[in-house]
Amino acid sequence: MRSNAQNRIIVVLGATGHQGKGVVSSLLSDSARELWNVRAVTRDVNSVSAQRLLNDFQTPDHRLSLTTGDIFDVESLQIAFSGAYGVFAVTSETSSRTIENEDDLKQELESGKNIISAAKICRIQHFVLSSLPDMRRATSNRFDKLFHMDHKFIIEQLAKQELSAVSSSPIWIVRSIAEEKVSSEKEISPWKIFLTVAANGVVRFCPPIPSTKLVEWVDPVYDMGIFAAEVFALGIAKTKNKNYVVCSPKLRMDEFASTFTRVTGQPAIYSPISMDEWADLASKAVGNGFKEDIRQMMEWISIAPEDRICYGALDPAEDSSWEDLHLRASSFEDWLRRSGWGGPPEGIHDML
């Protein structure tokens, strides 16, 4: 274990969002090998979410600090990254802007380029990125509007190219059906898609995917946190240019409802809505420009090969997470027990 004088700084972007929050928590808890100093980046250090992060995760020796930064302002990122050893980077298709048309989704590419540019200028030694696979390749170009996925892959490739002198360690995270994230500064609200049937109070799980389809699950807070912390702990030599897949063993879509009932004791059903209804709900939350993107994502998940992982992009043998990190993502049941989530809040009824 290192002394305080030797502590190295890890900058965490999206620190008040779920992935960032999980990384902050795991880095500050990992005292067995190194006492990291964590610099959490947020647009407003005085916001309720930023102050809550500080209150929830501050250590007795004050290793957590807040700093102002904006992913669309390279200079602010350079200030935030100055003197740091590592950066955990996460990009979003929405960030703080509304997606009115498909061109607006390109803002994610802009933010990714800014983050990489600042990391390169500041000579960051270990750059860990939350990414996704190349979906054009995975779908044989059948689905060409999965912008929020493909853009993350493009950013990953740019990071590997521009930061070749340092360690770029992309982590491929499978976005769970509960992660309808409007921005990195807002809470994930599972009830947005887990709707209560007004007539009898039964929790309804409704993604537009066949009930027998096998899918992957991930807790974007806990799982991303422990994976990223382990990558930083292992260091550059063991993780450079490697991809680690954060996804749990597959379960059938209708098992979300049965598992929920078994854990919480509350009745639940699996009753999928149509692709059009799903796209409409997503576009209401994020913007009309996201409609075709999210529709194609769900269409692909409905038919993706079940013998492959990470949205059908990889053979399971290609993932070295267990071999290198000795980690596996947690299950939906794990998440229910850990989070204590008991279904939609009162007053959220079936809107369809």
C-alpha positions in Angstrom: 0.0 0.0 0.0 1.3 3.4 -0.9 1.6 6.3 1.5 -0.5 9.5 1.1 2.5 11.3 -0.4 2.7 8.8 -3.2 -1.0 8.8 -4.1 -1.7 9.1 -7.8 -4.7 10.9 -9.2 -7.4 9.3 -11.3 -9.8 11.7 -13.0 -13.3 10.4 -13.4 -15.6 11.9 -16.0 -19.3 11.7 -15.7 -18.7 11.3 -12.0 -22.3 12.0 -10.9 -23.7 9.6 -13.5 -24.0 5.9 -12.8 -20.9 4.6 -14.4 -18.7 7.4 -13.1 -20.2 7.1 -9.6 -19.5 3.4 -9.5 -15.9 4.1 -10.6 -15.4 6.7 -7.9 -16.7 4.4 -5.3 -14.6 1.4 -6.3 -11.4 3.4 -6.7 -11.8 4.9 -3.2 -12.6 1.5 -1.7 -9.6 -0.3 -3.3 -7.1 0.2 -0.5 -5.4 -3.2 -0.7 -2.9 -2.1 -3.4 -3.0 1.7 -3.8 -4.8 4.6 -2.2 -5.9 6.5 -5.2 -6.8 10.2 -5.2 -9.9 10.7 -7.2 -10.7 13.9 -9.0 -14.4 13.9 -9.9 -15.3 16.0 -12.9 -18.7 17.7 -13.1 -20.1 20.8 -14.8 -21.2 22.3 -11.5 -19.3 21.4 -8.3 -22.1 23.0 -6.3 -24.9 21.0 -7.8 -27.0 18.7 -5.6 -25.6 15.6 -7.3 -22.0 16.8 -7.0 -22.4 17.5 -3.3 -24.1 14.2 -2.8 -21.2 12.4 -4.4 -18.8 14.2 -2.1 -20.9 13.4 1.0 -21.4 9.8 0.0 -17.9 8.8 -0.9 -15.4 11.2 0.8 -12.7 9.3 2.7 -11.4 10.2 6.1 -8.1 11.3 4.5 -10.0 13.4 1.9 -8.9 11.6 -1.2 -12.0 12.7 -3.2 -12.1 16.1 -4.8 -14.5 17.8 -7.2 -13.4 19.9 -10.2 -15.3 21.7 -12.9 -15.1 20.4 -16.4 -17.1 20.3 -19.6 -16.6 17.7 -22.3 -17.3 20.3 -24.9 -14.6 22.6 -23.6 -11.1 21.2 -24.2 -9.4 23.9 -22.0 -11.6 22.9 -19.0 -10.6 19.3 -19.5 -6.9 20.1 -19.7 -7.3 21.9 -16.3 -9.2 18.9 -14.9 -6.6 16.4 -16.2 -3.5 18.4 -15.2 -1.1 16.4 -13.0 -3.2 13.2 -13.1 -2.0 9.7 -13.7 -5.1 8.2 -15.2 -8.5 9.1 -16.6 -11.8 7.1 -16.7 -13.8 8.4 -19.6 -17.4 7.9 -20.5 -19.2 9.5 -23.3 -23.0 9.9 -23.9 -25.1 10.2 -27.0 -27.1 12.9 -25.1 -24.9 14.6 -22.6 -26.6 17.9 -21.8 -28.1 18.4 -25.3 -31.4 17.3 -26.8 -31.3 15.0 -29.8 -33.6 16.7 -32.3 -32.2 15.0 -35.4 -29.7 12.3 -36.1 -26.9 14.8 -36.8 -27.2 15.9 -33.1 -25.9 12.4 -32.2 -22.5 13.5 -33.6 -22.0 15.6 -30.5 -20.8 12.4 -28.8 -17.9 12.2 -31.3 -17.1 15.8 -30.6 -16.9 15.2 -26.8 -14.8 12.0 -27.3 -12.3 13.9 -29.5 -12.1 16.6 -26.8 -11.4 14.1 -24.0 -8.7 12.3 -26.0 -7.1 15.6 -27.0 -6.9 16.8 -23.4 -5.6 13.4 -22.3 -2.8 13.5 -24.9 -1.8 17.1 -24.1 -1.7 16.3 -20.4 0.3 13.1 -21.0 -2.2 10.9 -19.2 -0.5 7.5 -18.5 -3.5 5.3 -18.2 -6.7 6.0 -20.1 -9.7 3.7 -19.4 -12.7 4.2 -21.6 -16.3 3.0 -21.4 -17.0 1.7 -24.9 -19.1 -0.5 -27.2 -18.3 -2.9 -30.0 -18.4 -2.2 -33.8 -22.1 -2.8 -34.5 -21.8 -2.4 -38.2 -19.5 -5.3 -38.3 -21.5 -7.3 -35.7 -24.7 -6.9 -37.7 -23.0 -7.2 -41.2 -24.1 -3.6 -41.9 -27.8 -4.6 -41.6 -28.3 -2.0 -38.9 -26.6 1.2 -39.9 -28.2 3.7 -37.5 -26.9 2.4 -34.2 -25.1 5.7 -33.8 -24.9 5.8 -30.0 -23.0 2.4 -30.2 -20.9 3.0 -33.3 -19.8 6.4 -32.1 -18.4 4.9 -28.9 -16.4 2.4 -31.0 -15.1 5.2 -33.2 -13.9 7.1 -30.1 -12.2 3.9 -28.8 -10.3 3.5 -32.1 -9.2 7.2 -32.0 -8.1 6.8 -28.4 -5.9 3.8 -29.3 -4.4 5.7 -32.2 -3.8 9.1 -30.5 -2.8 7.7 -27.1 -0.6 4.9 -28.5 2.3 6.0 -26.3 0.2 5.4 -23.2 -2.1 2.7 -22.1 -5.6 2.8 -23.6 -7.8 0.2 -21.9 -11.3 0.2 -23.4 -14.1 -1.5 -21.4 -17.0 -2.7 -23.4 -20.1 -2.3 -21.2 -23.4 -3.9 -22.1 -26.0 -1.3 -21.5 -28.8 -2.9 -19.5 -32.5 -2.5 -20.2 -32.8 -0.4 -17.1 -30.3 2.2 -18.3 -32.5 4.7 -20.1 -30.0 7.5 -19.3 -30.9 11.1 -20.3 -27.6 12.6 -19.3 -24.6 11.7 -17.2 -25.7 14.1 -14.5 -29.1 12.5 -14.0 -30.3 9.4 -12.2 -31.2 6.3 -14.1 -34.9 5.7 -13.6 -35.8 2.0 -14.1 -39.5 2.7 -13.8 -39.4 4.6 -17.1 -39.6 1.2 -18.8 -40.9 -1.0 -15.9 -44.5 0.2 -15.9 -47.2 -0.5 -13.4 -50.4 -2.0 -14.6 -53.0 0.4 -13.1 -55.7 -2.2 -12.7 -54.0 -4.4 -10.3 -50.6 -2.9 -9.4 -48.6 -5.6 -11.1 -45.1 -4.5 -12.3 -44.9 -4.8 -16.1 -41.6 -5.4 -17.8 -42.2 -4.3 -21.4 -39.1 -4.0 -23.7 -40.1 -5.0 -27.3 -38.2 -8.3 -27.3 -39.6 -11.8 -27.4 -40.1 -13.3 -24.0 -37.9 -16.3 -24.6 -35.0 -14.3 -26.1 -31.7 -14.6 -24.1 -30.2 -11.3 -23.3 -27.4 -9.9 -21.1 -27.7 -7.7 -18.0 -25.3 -5.4 -16.2 -25.4 -3.1 -13.2 -23.8 0.0 -14.7 -22.8 1.4 -11.3 -21.3 -1.6 -9.4 -20.0 -3.6 -12.3 -18.3 -0.8 -14.2 -16.8 0.4 -10.9 -15.2 -2.8 -10.0 -14.0 -3.5 -13.6 -12.4 -0.1 -14.0 -10.8 -0.1 -10.6 -9.2 -3.5 -11.3 -7.9 -2.3 -14.7 -6.3 0.7 -13.1 -4.9 -1.5 -10.3 -3.4 -4.0 -12.8 -1.7 -1.1 -14.6 -0.5 -0.4 -18.1 1.7 -3.4 -18.8 -1.1 -6.0 -18.3 -4.1 -4.0 -19.8 -2.8 -1.9 -22.6 -5.1 -2.0 -25.7 -7.2 -4.8 -24.2 -11.0 -4.9 -24.2 -12.9 -6.2 -21.2 -16.6 -7.1 -21.5 -18.9 -6.2 -18.7 -21.9 -8.4 -19.0 -23.6 -11.1 -16.9 -24.6 -14.6 -18.0 -27.7 -14.4 -20.2 -31.3 -14.8 -19.1 -34.6 -15.0 -20.9 -36.5 -11.7 -21.1 -39.5 -13.2 -19.1 -37.0 -14.1 -16.3 -36.8 -10.4 -15.4 -40.4 -10.6 -14.2 -40.1 -13.9 -12.5 -36.8 -13.0 -10.8 -38.3 -9.7 -9.6 -41.2 -11.5 -8.0 -38.9 -14.1 -6.4 -36.7 -11.4 -4.8 -39.2 -8.8 -3.9 -42.4 -10.8 -3.4 -44.3 -8.4 -5.7 -46.3 -9.8 -8.7 -44.9 -9.0 -12.1 -45.4 -9.9 -15.7 -43.4 -9.7 -18.9 -45.6 -8.0 -21.6 -43.6 -6.5 -24.4 -44.8 -3.3 -26.2 -44.2 -2.8 -29.9 -41.1 -1.4 -31.5 -43.0 1.8 -32.4 -44.2 2.3 -28.9 -40.7 1.7 -27.5 -39.1 4.2 -30.0 -41.8 6.8 -29.1 -41.1 6.4 -25.4 -37.3 6.7 -25.9 -37.6 9.7 -28.2 -39.9 11.5 -25.7 -37.1 11.2 -23.1 -34.1 11.9 -25.3 -35.3 13.6 -28.5 -36.8 12.6 -31.8 -33.4 12.2 -33.4 -32.8 9.1 -31.3 -35.9 7.2 -32.4 -34.5 5.2 -35.3 -31.3 4.5 -33.3 -33.1 2.9 -30.4 -35.5 1.1 -32.6 -32.7 -0.6 -34.5 -30.9 -1.4 -31.3 -34.0 -3.3 -30.0 -34.6 -4.9 -33.4 -31.0 -6.3 -33.4 -31.2 -7.5 -29.8 -34.3 -9.4 -30.7 -32.5 -11.4 -33.3 -28.8 -11.3 -32.2 -27.0 -14.7 -32.1 -27.4 -16.1 -28.6 -24.1 -18.0 -28.7 -22.2 -14.6 -28.9 -21.8 -12.0 -26.2 -21.8 -8.2 -26.0 -24.7 -7.5 -28.4 -23.7 -10.5 -30.6 -20.3 -9.0 -31.4 -17.9 -11.4 -29.7 -17.3 -15.1 -29.3 -17.2 -15.7 -25.5 -13.6 -16.9 -25.8 -12.5 -13.5 -27.0 -13.3 -11.9 -23.6 -10.3 -12.1 -21.2 -12.1 -10.4 -18.2 -12.0 -13.5 -16.0 -8.5 -14.5 -17.1 -7.0 -11.0 -16.5 -9.2 -9.4 -14.0 -10.8 -12.4 -12.2 -14.1 -10.6 -12.4 -17.6 -11.4 -13.7 -20.5 -9.0 -13.9 -23.3 -9.4 -11.5 -26.7 -10.8 -12.3 -30.1 -9.1 -12.3 -30.9 -10.8 -9.1 -27.7 -9.5 -7.6 -28.7 -6.0 -8.6 -32.2 -6.3 -7.1 -30.8 -7.4 -3.8 -28.0 -4.8 -3.8 -30.1 -1.9 -4.9 -33.2 -2.7 -3.0 -35.3 -1.7 -6.0 -38.9 -2.6 -5.4 -40.5 -1.5 -8.6 -41.9 1.8 -9.9 -42.7 4.5 -7.4 -46.4 5.0 -6.5 -48.2 7.0 -9.1 -46.3 5.6 -12.1 -49.0 3.6 -14.0 -49.2 1.9 -17.3 -49.1 4.6 -19.9 -49.9 2.3 -22.9 
